[in-house]
């Protein structure tokens, strides 16, 4: 099968991805084998390729927003999926199931958690495997290309929205407006929120307004009104202080990325006083995934995508790094 591996982590200009031919994997016990129909290109893939995240598996195949057709079922993996079904693969691939975090429904914090496209091969390939217990059922109303960004961008945006503690009919600020943000904005608007977008990209600002945002301005511009909650999707730590300043009393800023550049020093009185909160978002739980996909089944989401052939996966990552993708990039074998 055709696939891409991270040959040598480094700047995207150094071509860290290598196109290779691999044997089609066999599903192990408890696993499904999927023929990849589409795979979203995520900023986390870029962090894996560039070495921002430490190497967990040498020569890993990136990609953790995988929509596939079940073509093989390993021992003990039957029951939830049959051959021919569509199934989704997300970032979270496995947990211990026994620690205090797993027992409390916070499996995303499990110390033994493992991840698709980092600890195990992902979807920048023609075939991929997934533990059946972590495979996701997908709503029928979307194409494979539309579904792919929902499996990380959508799920993480949904979790970030929850952790930002946006009150009913509140004002939400969104910093950065890419794959995850344009989906989270639609979820918030469907719930009655007033959304204000701060992003450097003019095309992204136009998309935000087209999707129903109340305003769209530059990354460092203040929103027209104080915010009840905010989400930082851009991996830019320098945006943390202005986002905190934009919060009203009692507001929360949720940082949705797995990697963030350095955060400048914060002034307690200016940035945090009056019970403003700052919190991170770490991966997702399967409950987050199920809830979000159920929401997407009922509320039609407009998924803005840019399609790339699998053979141009390195080009898709270059475009993502350069900020040249509006919405979500998706690889199609």
KENU-594451 format. One record per atom (N, C-alpha, C): residue in three letters; z, y, x. Coordinates in steps of 0.02 Angstrom, whole numbers, padded with zeros to 5 digits, always signed. Atoms other than C-alpha are relative to their C-alpha. Layout:
BEGIN
alaZYX/...
//
This chain:
BEGIN
unk+00000-00060+00043/unk+00000+00000+00000/unk+00000+00062+00044/unk-00002-00064-00035/unk-00023+00181+00053/unk+00070+00030-00010/unk-00064-00033+00006/unk+00138+00274+00090/unk+00007+00051+00056/unk-00016-00050-00050/unk+00212+00417+00190/unk+00071-00011+00024/unk-00066+00007-00029/unk+00359+00402+00308/unk+00018+00060+00043/unk-00024-00055-00043/unk+00466+00531+00398/unk+00002-00028+00071/unk+00006+00029-00067/unk+00410+00487+00574/unk+00049+00033+00048/unk-00044-00036-00045/unk+00508+00622+00665/unk+00022+00064-00035/unk-00021-00060+00036/unk+00612+00749+00568/unk-00008+00063+00042/unk+00010-00063-00035/unk+00568+00927+00613/unk-00035+00049-00046/unk+00033-00050+00041/unk+00488+01087+00549/unk-00064-00027-00031/unk+00058+00027+00035/unk+00352+01054+00422/unk-00065+00012+00039/unk+00059-00015-00041/unk+00227+01135+00541/unk-00011-00052+00054/unk+00007+00051-00052/unk+00261+00993+00664/unk-00023-00067-00029/unk+00026+00060+00033/unk+00193+00864+00538/unk+00049-00059+00004/unk-00049+00054-00004/unk+00351+00758+00517/unk-00018-00062-00041/unk+00020+00058+00041/unk+00268+00646+00386/unk-00060-00035+00032/unk+00054+00041-00027/unk+00155+00503+00441/unk-00027-00045-00056/unk+00032+00044+00049/unk+00031+00417+00325/unk-00007-00070+00030/unk+00001+00068-00026/unk+00045+00228+00345/unk-00023-00049-00055/unk+00013+00055+00046/unk-00002+00062+00266/unk+00060-00047+00005/unk-00058+00044+00002/unk+00148-00042+00212/unk-00013-00058-00047/unk+00004+00053+00050/unk+00164-00210+00125/unk+00032+00023-00065/unk-00032-00014+00064/unk+00204-00198-00060/unk+00069-00031+00001/unk-00068+00029-00003/unk+00394-00219-00070/unk+00011-00052-00054/unk-00020+00050+00049/unk+00472-00365-00161/unk+00066+00023-00033/unk-00064-00019+00031/unk+00608-00329-00290/unk+00055-00049+00018/unk-00056+00043-00016/unk+00774-00396-00229/unk+00041-00016-00061/unk-00044+00015+00057/unk+00914-00462-00340/unk+00022+00065-00034/unk-00020-00059+00038/unk+00948-00336-00477/unk-00048+00058+00002/unk+00047-00055-00009/unk+00794-00232-00435/unk-00062-00008-00042/unk+00065-00002+00031/unk+00634-00182-00522/unk-00051+00023+00052/unk+00056-00025-00039/unk+00466-00160-00436/unk-00043+00043-00045/unk+00040-00046+00040/unk+00370-00010-00499/unk-00065+00017+00035/unk+00062-00031-00023/unk+00189+00040-00480/unk+00008+00074-00013/unk-00013-00071+00007/unk+00207+00226-00448/unk-00057+00034-00037/unk+00049-00038+00039/unk+00118+00332-00578/unk+00001+00074+00019/unk-00007-00069-00022/unk+00184+00500-00518/unk+00067+00007+00037/unk-00063-00013-00036/unk+00316+00566-00398/unk+00006+00075+00013/unk-00012-00070-00011/unk+00387+00741-00399/unk+00016+00015+00073/unk-00014-00023-00068/unk+00400+00839-00237/unk+00057+00050-00005/unk-00062-00039+00007/unk+00575+00910-00218/unk+00018+00034+00066/unk-00023-00034-00060/unk+00651+01033-00097/unk+00045-00045+00043/unk-00041+00047-00038/unk+00772+00893-00049/unk-00045-00043+00045/unk+00047+00036-00043/unk+00620+00796+00016/unk-00015+00041+00063/unk+00013-00044-00056/unk+00584+00946+00125/unk+00059+00000+00049/unk-00059+00002-00043/unk+00764+00945+00190/unk+00004-00065+00040/unk+00001+00065-00035/unk+00747+00759+00232/unk-00053+00001+00055/unk+00055+00000-00049/unk+00580+00786+00320/unk+00014+00047+00059/unk-00011-00049-00053/unk+00637+00938+00418/unk+00064-00012+00039/unk-00061+00016-00036/unk+00803+00863+00470/unk+00060+00043-00019/unk-00058-00038+00024/unk+00915+00984+00373/unk+00054-00047-00023/unk-00047+00053+00018/unk+00996+00826+00305/unk-00001-00052+00056/unk-00001+00049-00054/unk+01053+00697+00434/unk-00038-00063-00019/unk+00039+00060+00012/unk+00946+00542+00452/unk+00046-00056-00024/unk-00037+00058+00025/unk+01014+00400+00345/unk-00040-00065+00008/unk+00044+00058-00009/unk+00864+00282+00361/unk-00060+00023+00040/unk+00055-00021-00042/unk+00741+00300+00502/unk-00067-00020-00031/unk+00066+00014+00027/unk+00561+00312+00446/unk+00000-00008-00075/unk-00006+00008+00072/unk+00612+00329+00264/unk-00061+00028-00036/unk+00050-00027+00046/unk+00484+00352+00126/unk+00036+00048-00046/unk-00036-00047+00044/unk+00539+00512+00036/unk-00023-00008-00073/unk+00020-00002+00070/unk+00528+00547-00149/unk+00049-00032-00048/unk-00051+00026+00044/unk+00658+00529-00286/unk-00008+00024-00072/unk+00016-00017+00069/unk+00572+00589-00444/unk-00059-00043-00021/unk+00052+00051+00005/unk+00474+00431-00477/unk-00008-00024-00072/unk+00017+00031+00064/unk+00388+00380-00638/unk-00045-00060+00016/unk+00039+00060-00016/unk+00324+00202-00629/unk-00005-00048-00057/unk+00009+00055+00047/unk+00265+00052-00725/unk+00032-00062+00031/unk-00033+00060-00025/unk+00371-00104-00708/unk-00052-00056+00009/unk+00048+00054-00015/unk+00265-00237-00622/unk+00034-00061+00031/unk-00038+00056-00027/unk+00402-00350-00552/unk+00073+00007-00016/unk-00070+00001+00019/unk+00578-00400-00599/unk+00037-00050+00044/unk-00038+00043-00044/unk+00702-00469-00473/unk+00052-00041-00038/unk-00051+00043+00031/unk+00834-00601-00508/unk+00057+00043-00028/unk-00056-00035+00030/unk+00965-00536-00628/unk-00015+00071-00024/unk+00018-00069+00019/unk+00869-00375-00667/unk-00030+00005-00069/unk+00029-00002+00067/unk+00804-00425-00838/unk+00047+00028-00052/unk-00042-00023+00055/unk+00866-00358-01002/unk-00017+00070-00023/unk+00013-00069+00020/unk+00842-00170-01001/unk-00074+00018+00002/unk+00071-00016-00009/unk+00660-00166-00945/unk-00041-00063+00001/unk+00047+00055-00002/unk+00510-00279-00967/unk-00062+00022+00038/unk+00063-00016-00034/unk+00345-00288-00873/unk-00042+00045-00046/unk+00041-00046+00038/unk+00234-00144-00927/unk+00037+00062-00024/unk-00039-00059+00020/unk+00377-00025-00971/unk-00006+00055+00052/unk-00008-00055-00047/unk+00385+00147-00896/unk+00075+00006+00017/unk-00069-00009-00021/unk+00544+00178-00795/unk+00002+00058+00050/unk-00009-00057-00045/unk+00612+00326-00698/unk+00049-00016+00055/unk-00044+00006-00058/unk+00692+00334-00526/unk+00023+00070+00018/unk-00029-00064-00017/unk+00810+00477-00485/unk+00033-00002+00069/unk-00032-00007-00066/unk+00906+00536-00331/unk+00056-00051+00009/unk-00056+00047-00005/unk+01064+00434-00366/unk-00025-00071-00008/unk+00027+00068-00001/unk+01024+00253-00322/unk+00053-00053-00005/unk-00052+00050+00002/unk+01191+00166-00310/unk+00068+00030+00015/unk-00069-00019-00012/unk+01381+00186-00312/unk+00042-00062+00003/unk-00043+00059-00006/unk+01529+00072-00282/unk+00024-00025-00068/unk-00022+00018+00066/unk+01581+00075-00465/unk+00074-00014-00007/unk-00070+00018+00002/unk+01763+00051-00419/unk+00048+00055+00024/unk-00044-00052-00027/unk+01830+00207-00332/unk+00026+00045-00056/unk-00030-00042+00051/unk+01932+00338-00423/unk-00051+00049-00030/unk+00051-00044+00028/unk+01778+00448-00443/unk-00043-00037-00050/unk+00039+00040+00046/unk+01673+00311-00521/unk+00040-00016-00063/unk-00042+00018+00057/unk+01819+00261-00633/unk+00011+00059-00047/unk-00011-00060+00040/unk+01835+00441-00693/unk-00065+00030-00027/unk+00064-00025+00025/unk+01650+00460-00738/unk-00030+00053+00046/unk+00026-00049-00048/unk+01615+00563-00580/unk-00034-00037+00057/unk+00030+00043-00050/unk+01506+00437-00491/unk-00042+00039+00051/unk+00037-00041-00048/unk+01407+00577-00409/unk+00042+00018+00062/unk-00045-00014-00056/unk+01560+00602-00296/unk+00022-00063+00037/unk-00020+00063-00032/unk+01575+00419-00246/unk-00013+00003+00075/unk+00010-00002-00073/unk+01602+00408-00056/unk-00052-00050+00024/unk+00048+00051-00021/unk+01488+00255-00050/unk-00067+00007-00038/unk+00063-00010+00037/unk+01346+00329-00154/unk-00059-00001+00048/unk+00062+00002-00039/unk+01168+00302-00093/unk-00055+00031-00041/unk+00050-00044+00031/unk+01010+00399-00130/unk-00071-00022+00015/unk+00070+00016-00006/unk+00826+00367-00159/unk-00035+00051+00046/unk+00037-00045-00044/unk+00714+00438-00024/unk+00041+00027+00057/unk-00044-00021-00056/unk+00860+00460+00097/unk+00033-00063+00030/unk-00029+00063-00023/unk+00957+00295+00107/unk-00047-00059-00010/unk+00047+00054+00017/unk+00815+00190+00034/unk-00068+00032-00012/unk+00068-00025+00008/unk+00626+00208+00022/unk-00011+00025-00071/unk+00013-00031+00064/unk+00565+00320-00118/unk-00072-00005-00023/unk+00061+00003+00038/unk+00408+00366-00211/unk-00062+00031+00030/unk+00062-00024-00031/unk+00286+00442-00086/unk-00040-00062+00022/unk+00032+00064-00013/unk+00197+00275-00100/unk-00032-00025-00064/unk+00031+00028+00060/unk+00097+00167-00219/unk+00046-00047-00039/unk-00049+00044+00034/unk+00244+00052-00258/unk+00070+00019+00026/unk-00069-00014-00019/unk+00433+00073-00255/unk+00046-00047-00038/unk-00050+00040+00035/unk+00588-00026-00300/unk+00058+00045-00021/unk-00059-00036+00024/unk+00743+00031-00395/unk+00049-00051-00028/unk-00049+00043+00035/unk+00906-00055-00445/unk-00006+00012-00075/unk+00010-00006+00072/unk+00884-00091-00630/unk+00056+00040-00033/unk-00057-00035+00030/unk+01058-00021-00667/unk-00006+00075+00009/unk+00008-00072-00012/unk+01001+00149-00600/unk-00069+00025-00022/unk+00064-00021+00027/unk+00827+00151-00677/unk+00011+00035-00067/unk-00010-00042+00059/unk+00805+00276-00818/unk-00054-00013-00052/unk+00048+00003+00056/unk+00725+00257-00989/unk-00029+00069-00011/unk+00036-00064+00003/unk+00596+00393-01018/unk-00025+00015-00070/unk+00027-00019+00066/unk+00547+00490-01174/unk-00076-00009-00002/unk+00071+00017+00007/unk+00375+00444-01241/unk-00046+00061-00002/unk+00043-00057+00017/unk+00314+00620-01277/unk-00033+00032+00061/unk+00026-00033-00061/unk+00275+00667-01095/unk-00044-00047+00040/unk+00040+00039-00047/unk+00143+00611-00973/unk+00041-00016+00062/unk-00036+00017-00061/unk+00195+00533-00808/unk+00008+00061+00045/unk-00004-00060-00042/unk+00156+00696-00717/unk+00053+00047-00027/unk-00050-00044+00030/unk+00263+00795-00839/unk+00071-00028+00009/unk-00066+00032-00005/unk+00406+00669-00828/unk+00029+00005+00070/unk-00026+00004-00068/unk+00419+00667-00638/unk+00050+00055+00016/unk-00049-00052-00018/unk+00503+00839-00617/unk+00064-00004-00041/unk-00061+00005+00040/unk+00626+00798-00755/unk+00053-00042+00035/unk-00045+00051-00026/unk+00702+00660-00648/unk+00045+00025+00057/unk-00048-00032-00045/unk+00784+00777-00522/unk+00006+00073-00018/unk-00001-00071+00017/unk+00735+00957-00556/unk+00033+00011-00068/unk-00028-00007+00067/unk+00775+00935-00740/unk+00073-00020-00004/unk-00069+00027+00004/unk+00932+00830-00719/unk+00049+00046+00037/unk-00045-00042-00039/unk+01008+00939-00582/unk+00008+00069-00034/unk-00006-00064+00036/unk+00968+01098-00679/unk+00046-00007-00060/unk-00044+00013+00057/unk+01054+01022-00830/unk+00073-00004+00022/unk-00068+00004-00024/unk+01209+00979-00729/unk+00026+00068+00024/unk-00019-00067-00023/unk+01211+01151-00647/unk+00017+00045-00059/unk-00013-00040+00060/unk+01203+01231-00819/unk+00068-00017-00029/unk-00065+00021+00025/unk+01353+01129-00874/unk+00057+00028+00044/unk-00053-00021-00045/unk+01454+01172-00719/unk+00007+00076+00004/unk-00004-00073+00002/unk+01413+01357-00735/unk+00042+00025-00059/unk-00044-00015+00057/unk+01514+01353-00897/unk-00025+00060-00040/unk+00030-00053+00039/unk+01395+01466-00992/unk+00028-00001-00071/unk-00025+00000+00069/unk+01478+01519-01156/unk-00056+00001-00050/unk+00050+00001+00053/unk+01386+01501-01320/unk-00030+00070-00008/unk+00038-00063+00007/unk+01251+01635-01335/unk+00016+00049+00057/unk-00016-00042-00056/unk+01302+01700-01164/unk-00061+00022+00040/unk+00053-00025-00044/unk+01201+01788-01029/unk+00001-00041+00065/unk+00006+00042-00060/unk+01140+01674-00889/unk-00047+00032+00050/unk+00044-00022-00054/unk+01070+01731-00723/unk-00025-00060+00040/unk+00031+00053-00039/unk+00951+01618-00627/unk-00031+00031+00063/unk+00025-00025-00064/unk+00917+01650-00442/unk-00045-00052+00032/unk+00051+00048-00019/unk+00757+01569-00383/unk-00030-00030-00063/unk+00030+00025+00062/unk+00631+01506-00509/unk-00056-00049+00015/unk+00048+00053-00015/unk+00548+01344-00456/unk+00006-00056-00050/unk+00004+00059+00043/unk+00542+01167-00523/unk+00062-00008-00043/unk-00062+00011+00038/unk+00725+01153-00574/unk+00015+00058-00046/unk-00019-00059+00038/unk+00752+01331-00631/unk-00041+00009-00064/unk+00041-00013+00060/unk+00605+01338-00752/unk+00016-00049-00055/unk-00023+00047+00051/unk+00673+01185-00842/unk+00069+00019-00026/unk-00067-00020+00020/unk+00855+01242-00843/unk-00003+00061-00045/unk+00007-00059+00041/unk+00800+01408-00915/unk-00018-00018-00072/unk+00021+00020+00068/unk+00717+01321-01063/unk+00058-00033-00037/unk-00058+00032+00032/unk+00873+01216-01096/unk+00049+00054-00023/unk-00046-00053+00018/unk+00981+01373-01095/unk-00026+00041-00059/unk+00029-00039+00055/unk+00863+01470-01207/unk+00001-00038-00065/unk-00003+00042+00061/unk+00854+01325-01330/unk+00070+00000-00029/unk-00069-00002+00023/unk+01044+01336-01340/unk+00023+00069-00021/unk-00018-00067+00023/unk+01040+01521-01383/unk+00019+00049+00054/unk-00020-00044-00055/unk+01070+01596-01211/unk-00052+00055+00011/unk+00043-00053-00023/unk+00998+01759-01146/unk-00007-00009+00076/unk+00011+00019-00070/unk+00919+01720-00977/unk-00032+00057+00038/unk+00026-00050-00045/unk+00889+01842-00835/unk-00016-00034+00067/unk+00025+00035-00059/unk+00788+01784-00684/unk-00007+00048+00058/unk+00008-00037-00062/unk+00798+01849-00506/unk-00038-00043+00050/unk+00040+00039-00046/unk+00660+01787-00391/unk-00049+00046+00036/unk+00045-00041-00041/unk+00549+01856-00252/unk-00073-00007-00021/unk+00070+00018+00013/unk+00390+01777-00321/unk-00025+00031-00065/unk+00025-00035+00059/unk+00287+01882-00441/unk-00027-00050-00053/unk+00026+00049+00047/unk+00200+01730-00518/unk+00057-00036-00036/unk-00058+00031+00031/unk+00369+01649-00549/unk+00032+00047-00051/unk-00027-00047+00048/unk+00429+01808-00634/unk-00042+00001-00064/unk+00044+00003+00059/unk+00278+01802-00749/unk+00013-00063-00040/unk-00015+00063+00035/unk+00314+01619-00790/unk+00066+00005-00037/unk-00065-00007+00032/unk+00496+01661-00827/unk-00005+00039-00066/unk+00007-00040+00061/unk+00448+01795-00953/unk-00040-00039-00052/unk+00040+00039+00046/unk+00318+01680-01029/unk+00042-00055-00034/unk-00043+00053+00027/unk+00454+01547-01055/unk+00057+00028-00044/unk-00050-00029+00045/unk+00566+01670-01147/unk+00058+00035+00033/unk-00054-00036-00033/unk+00675+01753-01015/unk+00003+00072-00026/unk-00010-00069+00024/unk+00749+01921-01066/unk-00022+00050+00053/unk+00022-00044-00053/unk+00709+01997-00896/unk-00016-00042+00062/unk+00016+00033-00064/unk+00637+01951-00726/unk-00009+00055+00052/unk+00002-00050-00052/unk+00661+02051-00566/unk+00006-00032+00069/unk-00004+00025-00068/unk+00673+02035-00378/unk+00065-00036+00015/unk-00057+00042-00017/unk+00796+01919-00292/unk+00065+00038+00006/unk-00061-00038-00013/unk+00919+02056-00245/unk+00012+00055-00052/unk-00008-00051+00051/unk+00895+02166-00398/unk+00056-00020-00048/unk-00052+00017+00049/unk+01043+02177-00518/unk-00031-00013-00068/unk+00024+00010+00067/unk+01014+02107-00691/unk+00017+00060-00044/unk-00013-00059+00041/unk+01011+02235-00832/unk+00069+00002-00031/unk-00067+00003+00028/unk+01180+02176-00897/unk+00042-00050+00041/unk-00042+00049-00035/unk+01331+02085-00821/unk-00010-00070-00029/unk+00014+00070+00018/unk+01312+01895-00824/unk+00064-00038-00016/unk-00057+00044+00015/unk+01428+01769-00905/unk+00001-00060+00046/unk+00006+00057-00045/unk+01365+01633-00787/unk-00065+00009+00040/unk+00061-00002-00041/unk+01236+01611-00649/unk-00009-00065+00036/unk+00017+00059-00040/unk+01148+01472-00556/unk-00044+00022+00057/unk+00040-00014-00059/unk+01082+01488-00380/unk-00041-00062+00017/unk+00044+00055-00017/unk+00931+01374-00358/unk-00033+00010+00069/unk+00029-00012-00066/unk+00857+01458-00204/unk+00049-00022+00055/unk-00046+00025-00053/unk+00927+01380-00043/unk+00019+00056+00049/unk-00012-00060-00041/unk+00974+01554+00020/unk+00072+00023-00010/unk-00070-00019+00005/unk+01158+01583+00054/unk+00010+00074-00006/unk-00008-00072+00005/unk+01129+01770+00069/unk-00003+00027-00071/unk+00001-00021+00070/unk+01104+01775-00120/unk+00066-00011-00035/unk-00065+00013+00033/unk+01282+01716-00155/unk+00037+00065-00015/unk-00037-00061+00016/unk+01363+01890-00138/unk-00031+00041-00058/unk+00026-00039+00057/unk+01240+01984-00253/unk+00006-00037-00066/unk-00007+00038+00062/unk+01249+01842-00379/unk+00072+00005-00026/unk-00070-00008+00021/unk+01440+01854-00382/unk+00012+00071-00027/unk-00008-00068+00023/unk+01431+02043-00400/unk-00029+00009-00070/unk+00033-00006+00065/unk+01316+02021-00550/unk+00040-00032-00057/unk-00039+00034+00051/unk+01446+01913-00641/unk+00048+00049-00034/unk-00052-00034+00037/unk+01555+01986-00777/unk+00067-00034+00016/unk-00066+00030-00010/unk+01742+01950-00775/unk+00001-00071-00027/unk-00005+00070+00021/unk+01777+01764-00784/unk-00062-00041+00006/unk+00063+00037-00006/unk+01598+01715-00744/unk+00001-00049+00058/unk+00005+00052-00051/unk+01549+01565-00637/unk-00070-00002+00029/unk+00063+00011-00034/unk+01412+01548-00507/unk-00002-00072+00024/unk+00010+00069-00022/unk+01351+01368-00483/unk-00058-00001+00050/unk+00051+00007-00052/unk+01253+01330-00323/unk-00030-00070-00006/unk+00030+00064+00020/unk+01129+01193-00366/unk-00033-00039+00057/unk+00037+00034-00052/unk+01054+01148-00197/unk+00043-00048+00041/unk-00036+00046-00045/unk+01101+01005-00080/unk+00007+00031+00069/unk-00003-00034-00065/unk+01071+01121+00069/unk-00005+00075-00013/unk-00002-00072+00009/unk+01108+01307+00084/unk+00006+00033+00069/unk-00009-00038-00061/unk+01086+01431+00225/unk+00068+00035-00001/unk-00067-00028-00006/unk+01241+01523+00286/unk+00015+00053-00052/unk-00023-00050+00049/unk+01340+01624+00159/unk+00034+00056+00038/unk-00033-00057-00033/unk+01388+01799+00218/unk+00074+00004-00020/unk-00071-00007+00018/unk+01573+01845+00218/unk+00007+00031-00070/unk-00013-00025+00067/unk+01641+01875+00044/unk+00061+00045+00000/unk-00057-00044+00010/unk+01757+02016-00005/unk+00035-00020-00064/unk-00036+00027+00057/unk+01891+01952-00121/unk-00002+00047-00060/unk-00002-00047+00057/unk+01906+02110-00227/unk-00069+00010-00031/unk+00068-00015+00025/unk+01718+02138-00242/unk-00034-00061-00031/unk+00040+00059+00019/unk+01655+01960-00261/unk+00037-00051-00043/unk-00035+00055+00032/unk+01792+01847-00329/unk+00056+00021-00048/unk-00056-00021+00042/unk+01930+01948-00411/unk-00022+00001-00073/unk+00010+00002+00073/unk+01946+01949-00602/unk-00028-00068-00021/unk+00013+00071+00017/unk+01930+01760-00605/unk-00073-00020-00001/unk+00068+00024-00010/unk+01751+01746-00550/unk+00005-00065+00041/unk-00003+00065-00033/unk+01714+01569-00491/unk-00064-00015+00038/unk+00057+00023-00041/unk+01600+01492-00359/unk+00008-00075+00010/unk-00005+00072-00007/unk+01562+01306-00361/unk-00067-00030+00018/unk+00061+00035-00018/unk+01438+01182-00293/unk-00017-00053-00052/unk+00024+00053+00044/unk+01336+01052-00385/unk-00022-00057+00045/unk+00014+00057-00044/unk+01328+00879-00305/unk-00033-00057-00039/unk+00037+00056+00030/unk+01195+00755-00360/unk+00006+00000-00076/unk-00004+00006+00073/unk+01203+00690-00538/unk+00032-00067-00016/unk-00022+00065+00024/unk+01279+00551-00639/unk-00054-00029-00046/unk+00047+00030+00047/unk+01183+00428-00746/unk+00010+00028-00070/unk-00012-00032+00064/unk+01266+00509-00895/unk-00037+00066-00006/unk+00039-00062-00001/unk+01190+00677-00846/unk-00074-00015-00015/unk+00071+00018+00008/unk+01020+00593-00835/unk-00015-00020-00072/unk+00012+00024+00069/unk+01035+00506-01004/unk+00004+00058-00049/unk-00008-00056+00046/unk+01096+00664-01092/unk-00060+00048+00005/unk+00056-00046-00008/unk+00959+00773-01018/unk-00065-00030-00028/unk+00062+00031+00025/unk+00819+00649-01057/unk+00001-00007-00075/unk-00005+00000+00073/unk+00883+00632-01235/unk-00014+00070-00027/unk+00016-00069+00020/unk+00878+00822-01248/unk-00075+00012+00003/unk+00072-00011-00009/unk+00700+00823-01180/unk-00041-00038-00052/unk+00036+00038+00051/unk+00649+00692-01308/unk-00002+00038-00066/unk-00006-00037+00064/unk+00704+00806-01451/unk-00027+00070+00006/unk+00022-00069-00010/unk+00665+00978-01378/unk-00058+00000+00048/unk+00057+00001-00046/unk+00489+00989-01307/unk+00007+00052+00055/unk-00004-00044-00057/unk+00497+01062-01133/unk-00070+00012+00028/unk+00063-00016-00033/unk+00352+01151-01053/unk+00010-00012+00075/unk-00009+00019-00070/unk+00337+01070-00882/unk-00061+00026+00039/unk+00054-00030-00039/unk+00234+01176-00762/unk-00007-00038+00066/unk+00009+00043-00059/unk+00159+01066-00626/unk-00062+00020+00039/unk+00058-00004-00043/unk+00039+01072-00481/unk-00011-00071+00028/unk+00012+00069-00020/unk-00041+00901-00450/unk-00032-00003+00070/unk+00028+00014-00066/unk-00078+00835-00276/unk-00014-00075+00004/unk+00010+00072-00012/unk-00158+00669-00229/unk+00051-00025+00050/unk-00047+00029-00047/unk-00042+00551-00136/unk-00021+00012+00072/unk+00025-00011-00068/unk-00152+00573+00017/unk+00014+00069+00027/unk-00015-00068-00022/unk-00101+00757+00024/unk+00074+00015-00008/unk-00072-00011+00007/unk+00088+00733+00018/unk+00025+00050+00051/unk-00022-00048-00051/unk+00109+00828+00181/unk-00020+00071-00019/unk+00022-00065+00024/unk+00009+00971+00107/unk+00043+00026-00056/unk-00045-00021+00055/unk+00119+00973-00048/unk+00066+00027+00028/unk-00062-00024-00031/unk+00274+00990+00062/unk-00010+00066+00036/unk+00014-00064-00033/unk+00192+01129+00163/unk-00003+00056-00051/unk+00004-00051+00052/unk+00152+01223+00004/unk+00069+00016-00029/unk-00068-00011+00025/unk+00330+01199-00058/unk+00040+00042+00050/unk-00035-00038-00051/unk+00400+01263+00107/unk-00022+00072+00003/unk+00027-00068-00003/unk+00286+01414+00100/unk+00011+00040-00063/unk-00010-00035+00063/unk+00335+01458-00078/unk-00063+00009-00039/unk+00065-00007+00031/unk+00159+01429-00140/unk-00009-00043-00062/unk+00004+00043+00059/unk+00200+01312-00284/unk+00035+00034-00058/unk-00031-00025+00061/unk+00231+01380-00458/unk+00017-00059-00044/unk-00022+00058+00038/unk+00334+01258-00558/unk+00017-00057+00047/unk-00017+00059-00038/unk+00341+01082-00487/unk-00062-00033+00028/unk+00054+00039-00031/unk+00227+00993-00364/unk+00011-00074-00017/unk-00004+00071+00018/unk+00187+00813-00414/unk-00055-00038+00035/unk+00048+00044-00032/unk+00103+00676-00313/unk-00025-00052-00050/unk+00030+00050+00044/unk-00018+00562-00406/unk-00039-00049+00042/unk+00038+00049-00039/unk-00073+00400-00319/unk-00071-00009-00028/
//
